[in-house]
Amino acid sequence: MGEILKVEVDKALARRFKKRAMQSHGYKKGAVKKALVDLVERFALPARADWGALRGSLKCMGETSVSLQHRALRDAD
């Protein structure tokens, strides 16, 4: 058996969490527990970026960061 964690949260927050848990894990027994375990696992894992996967995905074509910012601002208008 695993560790038991007891927490107290706002009633409205608990209701929203339970609703989302059942939507994503199914309307059956254990859905809230599965969602909570998923949430704790994601929170506890160290954040790691996969820089290898990102390499080459940004195409700057020799532009500087300032010119990219200006282009982004221009495109947002």
N, CA, C and O atoms as a GROMACS GRO file, in nm:
protein
  308
    1MET      N    1   0.084  -0.118   0.000
    1MET     CA    2   0.000   0.000   0.000
    1MET      C    3   0.088   0.124   0.000
    1MET      O    4   0.198   0.122   0.056
    2GLY      N    5   0.043   0.227  -0.061
    2GLY     CA    6   0.119   0.350  -0.072
    2GLY      C    7   0.095   0.445   0.044
    2GLY      O    8   0.027   0.413   0.141
    3GLU      N    9   0.152   0.559   0.030
    3GLU     CA   10   0.140   0.666   0.131
    3GLU      C   11   0.002   0.730   0.122
    3GLU      O   12  -0.053   0.746   0.012
    4ILE      N   13  -0.054   0.768   0.235
    4ILE     CA   14  -0.182   0.835   0.239
    4ILE      C   15  -0.157   0.984   0.262
    4ILE      O   16  -0.092   1.022   0.358
    5LEU      N   17  -0.210   1.066   0.172
    5LEU     CA   18  -0.200   1.211   0.183
    5LEU      C   19  -0.339   1.267   0.211
    5LEU      O   20  -0.434   1.237   0.139
    6LYS      N   21  -0.350   1.347   0.314
    6LYS     CA   22  -0.478   1.409   0.345
    6LYS      C   23  -0.463   1.559   0.327
    6LYS      O   24  -0.372   1.620   0.383
    7VAL      N   25  -0.553   1.618   0.249
    7VAL     CA   26  -0.549   1.762   0.225
    7VAL      C   27  -0.690   1.818   0.238
    7VAL      O   28  -0.789   1.748   0.220
    8GLU      N   29  -0.696   1.945   0.270
    8GLU     CA   30  -0.824   2.014   0.276
    8GLU      C   31  -0.823   2.124   0.172
    8GLU      O   32  -0.736   2.211   0.172
    9VAL      N   33  -0.920   2.119   0.081
    9VAL     CA   34  -0.931   2.220  -0.023
    9VAL      C   35  -1.071   2.281  -0.021
    9VAL      O   36  -1.164   2.227   0.040
   10ASP      N   37  -1.083   2.392  -0.086
   10ASP     CA   38  -1.211   2.461  -0.098
   10ASP      C   39  -1.313   2.369  -0.165
   10ASP      O   40  -1.279   2.294  -0.256
   11LYS      N   41  -1.437   2.375  -0.121
   11LYS     CA   42  -1.542   2.288  -0.173
   11LYS      C   43  -1.562   2.304  -0.324
   11LYS      O   44  -1.579   2.206  -0.396
   12ALA      N   45  -1.560   2.428  -0.371
   12ALA     CA   46  -1.580   2.454  -0.514
   12ALA      C   47  -1.464   2.397  -0.595
   12ALA      O   48  -1.485   2.341  -0.703
   13LEU      N   49  -1.342   2.410  -0.545
   13LEU     CA   50  -1.225   2.355  -0.613
   13LEU      C   51  -1.233   2.203  -0.618
   13LEU      O   52  -1.203   2.144  -0.722
   14ALA      N   53  -1.272   2.141  -0.510
   14ALA     CA   54  -1.286   1.995  -0.506
   14ALA      C   55  -1.390   1.948  -0.606
   14ALA      O   56  -1.370   1.848  -0.675
   15ARG      N   57  -1.501   2.020  -0.615
   15ARG     CA   58  -1.606   1.985  -0.709
   15ARG      C   59  -1.557   1.992  -0.854
   15ARG      O   60  -1.582   1.903  -0.934
   16ARG      N   61  -1.485   2.102  -0.885
   16ARG     CA   62  -1.431   2.118  -1.020
   16ARG      C   63  -1.329   2.009  -1.052
   16ARG      O   64  -1.328   1.954  -1.162
   17PHE      N   65  -1.242   1.978  -0.954
   17PHE     CA   66  -1.143   1.872  -0.976
   17PHE      C   67  -1.210   1.739  -1.001
   17PHE      O   68  -1.173   1.667  -1.094
   18LYS      N   69  -1.309   1.704  -0.921
   18LYS     CA   70  -1.379   1.576  -0.937
   18LYS      C   71  -1.447   1.568  -1.074
   18LYS      O   72  -1.446   1.463  -1.138
   19LYS      N   73  -1.506   1.679  -1.116
   19LYS     CA   74  -1.574   1.681  -1.245
   19LYS      C   75  -1.474   1.657  -1.358
   19LYS      O   76  -1.500   1.576  -1.447
   20ARG      N   77  -1.361   1.728  -1.354
   20ARG     CA   78  -1.258   1.711  -1.458
   20ARG      C   79  -1.197   1.571  -1.453
   20ARG      O   80  -1.168   1.512  -1.557
   21ALA      N   81  -1.179   1.518  -1.332
   21ALA     CA   82  -1.122   1.384  -1.317
   21ALA      C   83  -1.213   1.281  -1.382
   21ALA      O   84  -1.164   1.192  -1.452
   22MET      N   85  -1.342   1.292  -1.361
   22MET     CA   86  -1.436   1.196  -1.419
   22MET      C   87  -1.447   1.214  -1.570
   22MET      O   88  -1.466   1.116  -1.642
   23GLN      N   89  -1.435   1.338  -1.618
   23GLN     CA   90  -1.439   1.360  -1.762
   23GLN      C   91  -1.319   1.296  -1.831
   23GLN      O   92  -1.332   1.240  -1.939
   24SER      N   93  -1.202   1.305  -1.767
   24SER     CA   94  -1.082   1.253  -1.832
   24SER      C   95  -1.055   1.106  -1.803
   24SER      O   96  -0.996   1.037  -1.886
   25HIS      N   97  -1.098   1.054  -1.688
   25HIS     CA   98  -1.070   0.915  -1.651
   25HIS      C   99  -1.193   0.827  -1.649
   25HIS      O  100  -1.185   0.710  -1.611
   26GLY      N  101  -1.305   0.880  -1.690
   26GLY     CA  102  -1.428   0.801  -1.696
   26GLY      C  103  -1.511   0.814  -1.570
   26GLY      O  104  -1.459   0.839  -1.461
   27TYR      N  105  -1.638   0.796  -1.585
   27TYR     CA  106  -1.732   0.807  -1.474
   27TYR      C  107  -1.743   0.672  -1.405
   27TYR      O  108  -1.846   0.605  -1.413
   28LYS      N  109  -1.637   0.635  -1.336
   28LYS     CA  110  -1.635   0.507  -1.266
   28LYS      C  111  -1.553   0.520  -1.139
   28LYS      O  112  -1.485   0.621  -1.117
   29LYS      N  113  -1.561   0.419  -1.056
   29LYS     CA  114  -1.488   0.418  -0.929
   29LYS      C  115  -1.338   0.429  -0.955
   29LYS      O  116  -1.284   0.360  -1.042
   30GLY      N  117  -1.272   0.515  -0.880
   30GLY     CA  118  -1.128   0.530  -0.891
   30GLY      C  119  -1.080   0.641  -0.984
   30GLY      O  120  -0.960   0.665  -0.996
   31ALA      N  121  -1.174   0.709  -1.050
   31ALA     CA  122  -1.137   0.814  -1.145
   31ALA      C  123  -1.067   0.930  -1.075
   31ALA      O  124  -0.968   0.982  -1.126
   32VAL      N  125  -1.117   0.970  -0.960
   32VAL     CA  126  -1.058   1.082  -0.887
   32VAL      C  127  -0.919   1.044  -0.837
   32VAL      O  128  -0.827   1.126  -0.842
   33LYS      N  129  -0.903   0.921  -0.789
   33LYS     CA  130  -0.773   0.876  -0.742
   33LYS      C  131  -0.671   0.874  -0.855
   33LYS      O  132  -0.558   0.919  -0.838
   34LYS      N  133  -0.711   0.824  -0.973
   34LYS     CA  134  -0.621   0.820  -1.087
   34LYS      C  135  -0.578   0.960  -1.127
   34LYS      O  136  -0.460   0.984  -1.155
   35ALA      N  137  -0.672   1.053  -1.130
   35ALA     CA  138  -0.641   1.191  -1.168
   35ALA      C  139  -0.547   1.255  -1.066
   35ALA      O  140  -0.456   1.328  -1.104
   36LEU      N  141  -0.569   1.228  -0.940
   36LEU     CA  142  -0.484   1.284  -0.835
   36LEU      C  143  -0.343   1.226  -0.840
   36LEU      O  144  -0.246   1.298  -0.822
   37VAL      N  145  -0.331   1.096  -0.865
   37VAL     CA  146  -0.200   1.034  -0.879
   37VAL      C  147  -0.126   1.092  -1.000
   37VAL      O  148  -0.007   1.122  -0.991
   38ASP      N  149  -0.196   1.109  -1.112
   38ASP     CA  150  -0.135   1.170  -1.230
   38ASP      C  151  -0.084   1.310  -1.198
   38ASP      O  152   0.026   1.348  -1.238
   39LEU      N  153  -0.164   1.386  -1.128
   39LEU     CA  154  -0.128   1.524  -1.092
   39LEU      C  155  -0.006   1.528  -1.002
   39LEU      O  156   0.085   1.608  -1.024
   40VAL      N  157  -0.002   1.443  -0.902
   40VAL     CA  158   0.112   1.440  -0.809
   40VAL      C  159   0.238   1.393  -0.881
   40VAL      O  160   0.346   1.447  -0.858
   41GLU      N  161   0.225   1.294  -0.968
   41GLU     CA  162   0.342   1.246  -1.044
   41GLU      C  163   0.399   1.356  -1.132
   41GLU      O  164   0.521   1.374  -1.138
   42ARG      N  165   0.312   1.429  -1.202
   42ARG     CA  166   0.360   1.538  -1.288
   42ARG      C  167   0.425   1.648  -1.207
   42ARG      O  168   0.525   1.706  -1.250
   43PHE      N  169   0.371   1.677  -1.090
   43PHE     CA  170   0.427   1.782  -1.004
   43PHE      C  171   0.562   1.740  -0.947
   43PHE      O  172   0.652   1.823  -0.933
   44ALA      N  173   0.575   1.613  -0.913
   44ALA     CA  174   0.696   1.564  -0.846
   44ALA      C  175   0.812   1.538  -0.943
   44ALA      O  176   0.927   1.536  -0.901
   45LEU      N  177   0.782   1.518  -1.069
   45LEU     CA  178   0.889   1.490  -1.165
   45LEU      C  179   0.971   1.616  -1.190
   45LEU      O  180   0.917   1.726  -1.197
   46PRO      N  181   1.103   1.600  -1.205
   46PRO     CA  182   1.185   1.717  -1.237
   46PRO      C  183   1.154   1.765  -1.378
   46PRO      O  184   1.134   1.685  -1.470
   47ALA      N  185   1.151   1.894  -1.393
   47ALA     CA  186   1.123   1.952  -1.525
   47ALA      C  187   1.247   1.939  -1.612
   47ALA      O  188   1.354   1.988  -1.576
   48ARG      N  189   1.232   1.875  -1.724
   48ARG     CA  190   1.344   1.857  -1.816
   48ARG      C  191   1.298   1.894  -1.956
   48ARG      O  192   1.193   1.850  -2.003
   49ALA      N  193   1.376   1.975  -2.021
   49ALA     CA  194   1.346   2.011  -2.159
   49ALA      C  195   1.424   1.919  -2.252
   49ALA      O  196   1.541   1.890  -2.228
   50ASP      N  197   1.360   1.874  -2.356
   50ASP     CA  198   1.426   1.791  -2.456
   50ASP      C  199   1.480   1.884  -2.564
   50ASP      O  200   1.416   1.904  -2.668
   51TRP      N  201   1.597   1.939  -2.540
   51TRP     CA  202   1.655   2.036  -2.632
   51TRP      C  203   1.689   1.974  -2.765
   51TRP      O  204   1.686   2.042  -2.868
   52GLY      N  205   1.720   1.846  -2.767
   52GLY     CA  206   1.750   1.780  -2.892
   52GLY      C  207   1.632   1.780  -2.987
   52GLY      O  208   1.648   1.795  -3.108
   53ALA      N  209   1.512   1.763  -2.932
   53ALA     CA  210   1.392   1.763  -3.015
   53ALA      C  211   1.361   1.903  -3.067
   53ALA      O  212   1.301   1.918  -3.174
   54LEU      N  213   1.400   2.005  -2.992
   54LEU     CA  214   1.372   2.141  -3.033
   54LEU      C  215   1.472   2.194  -3.136
   54LEU      O  216   1.440   2.284  -3.213
   55ARG      N  217   1.591   2.138  -3.136
   55ARG     CA  218   1.695   2.186  -3.226
   55ARG      C  219   1.648   2.176  -3.370
   55ARG      O  220   1.604   2.071  -3.415
   56GLY      N  221   1.659   2.284  -3.440
   56GLY     CA  222   1.621   2.288  -3.581
   56GLY      C  223   1.474   2.317  -3.604
   56GLY      O  224   1.434   2.337  -3.719
   57SER      N  225   1.393   2.321  -3.500
   57SER     CA  226   1.250   2.347  -3.520
   57SER      C  227   1.221   2.496  -3.531
   57SER      O  228   1.118   2.535  -3.587
   58LEU      N  229   1.309   2.579  -3.478
   58LEU     CA  230   1.292   2.724  -3.491
   58LEU      C  231   1.375   2.772  -3.609
   58LEU      O  232   1.497   2.755  -3.610
   59LYS      N  233   1.312   2.829  -3.703
   59LYS     CA  234   1.380   2.878  -3.823
   59LYS      C  235   1.392   3.029  -3.814
   59LYS      O  236   1.297   3.101  -3.843
   60CYS      N  237   1.508   3.078  -3.774
   60CYS     CA  238   1.530   3.222  -3.756
   60CYS      C  239   1.588   3.286  -3.882
   60CYS      O  240   1.571   3.406  -3.903
   61MET      N  241   1.654   3.209  -3.963
   61MET     CA  242   1.717   3.257  -4.085
   61MET      C  243   1.806   3.378  -4.059
   61MET      O  244   1.800   3.477  -4.132
   62GLY      N  245   1.888   3.369  -3.957
   62GLY     CA  246   1.986   3.474  -3.930
   62GLY      C  247   1.932   3.597  -3.862
   62GLY      O  248   2.004   3.695  -3.847
   63GLU      N  249   1.807   3.595  -3.820
   63GLU     CA  250   1.750   3.712  -3.754
   63GLU      C  251   1.797   3.718  -3.610
   63GLU      O  252   1.824   3.616  -3.548
   64THR      N  253   1.806   3.839  -3.559
   64THR     CA  254   1.843   3.858  -3.419
   64THR      C  255   1.718   3.846  -3.333
   64THR      O  256   1.606   3.849  -3.384
   65SER      N  257   1.737   3.833  -3.203
   65SER     CA  258   1.623   3.824  -3.113
   65SER      C  259   1.539   3.952  -3.116
   65SER      O  260   1.417   3.947  -3.103
   66VAL      N  261   1.604   4.066  -3.134
   66VAL     CA  262   1.532   4.194  -3.139
   66VAL      C  263   1.445   4.199  -3.265
   66VAL      O  264   1.329   4.242  -3.258
   67SER      N  265   1.499   4.157  -3.378
   67SER     CA  266   1.418   4.160  -3.500
   67SER      C  267   1.302   4.061  -3.492
   67SER      O  268   1.194   4.088  -3.544
   68LEU      N  269   1.324   3.947  -3.427
   68LEU     CA  270   1.215   3.851  -3.408
   68LEU      C  271   1.106   3.910  -3.319
   68LEU      O  272   0.988   3.889  -3.346
   69GLN      N  273   1.144   3.983  -3.213
   69GLN     CA  274   1.046   4.048  -3.126
   69GLN      C  275   0.967   4.152  -3.202
   69GLN      O  276   0.845   4.161  -3.187
   70HIS      N  277   1.034   4.231  -3.284
   70HIS     CA  278   0.965   4.333  -3.363
   70HIS      C  279   0.867   4.270  -3.460
   70HIS      O  280   0.755   4.318  -3.478
   71ARG      N  281   0.909   4.160  -3.523
   71ARG     CA  282   0.820   4.090  -3.617
   71ARG      C  283   0.700   4.033  -3.544
   71ARG      O  284   0.588   4.040  -3.595
   72ALA      N  285   0.721   3.978  -3.424
   72ALA     CA  286   0.609   3.922  -3.346
   72ALA      C  287   0.510   4.031  -3.308
   72ALA      O  288   0.389   4.010  -3.314
   73LEU      N  289   0.561   4.147  -3.268
   73LEU     CA  290   0.474   4.259  -3.232
   73LEU      C  291   0.398   4.309  -3.354
   73LEU      O  292   0.280   4.342  -3.345
   74ARG      N  293   0.464   4.315  -3.469
   74ARG     CA  294   0.401   4.360  -3.592
   74ARG      C  295   0.291   4.262  -3.632
   74ARG      O  296   0.183   4.305  -3.672
   75ASP      N  297   0.317   4.132  -3.621
   75ASP     CA  298   0.219   4.030  -3.659
   75ASP      C  299   0.100   4.027  -3.564
   75ASP      O  300  -0.009   3.986  -3.603
   76ALA      N  301   0.121   4.069  -3.439
   76ALA     CA  302   0.013   4.066  -3.340
   76ALA      C  303  -0.091   4.175  -3.367
   76ALA      O  304  -0.207   4.162  -3.328
   77ASP      N  305  -0.050   4.281  -3.433
   77ASP     CA  306  -0.144   4.392  -3.461
   77ASP      C  307  -0.241   4.363  -3.568
   77ASP      O  308  -0.324   4.447  -3.601
   0.00000   0.00000   0.00000
